[in-house]
Amino acid sequence: MIYYVLTEEEWELAKEEDEYWPSDFDDRGYIPCANPGQTEHLVDELMLKNDPLVLVSIDPQKLESVIIYEDVHESGMMKPHVYGYINIDAIMGVKDYHRPTFPITN
């Protein structure tokens, strides 16, 4: 599984559309996702602040878009990047996400 964090509002819209395209996709060119243990870093990268958040678990085998594992920020961590949309039927789990109360450091 790979993971992605989005706002509740984005999740509701994605369910209606049967796919998810983040609003910054044209600027970034991919959807940054996370491996287990990397979600806090992902939330920091996406600069998600006070909005209610949802964590989705994505089955890479069901994803219709290409996944490339990269270290684009030279952090020493390979992270999955989805080059395309996330089809809703590839999402295997959804739960509320609560940020840790401590800062994440690299």
C-alpha positions, 0 to 999 in steps of 0.5 A: 500500500501507498498513502495520500493525505487530502482534505475532507472536501477534496475527498468528497469531490473525488468520490463524486468524480470517481478519480482524484486530481489535486489542484496543484497537479499542473504545477507539480506534475505528479501526486506525491504519496507516501510509504508506511511511516512517511505520512507526516513528511507528506503532510508537511510537503503538501503544507496541509494546515488546519483543514480536516484531513483524510488518509487514503490507502492506495493499492498500487496494483489497482492504480491506473496511473504510473507510480515512480519511486523518487527522491526529488528533494534529496532527503534520502527517502524514496517516495512514490509519486503518481504520474496521473490521477488516483482512480477511486477504485484503487483506494482500499481504505479511508480514515480521518488523519490527525497530525502529530502534535510534535514537529517532524524533522528530517 
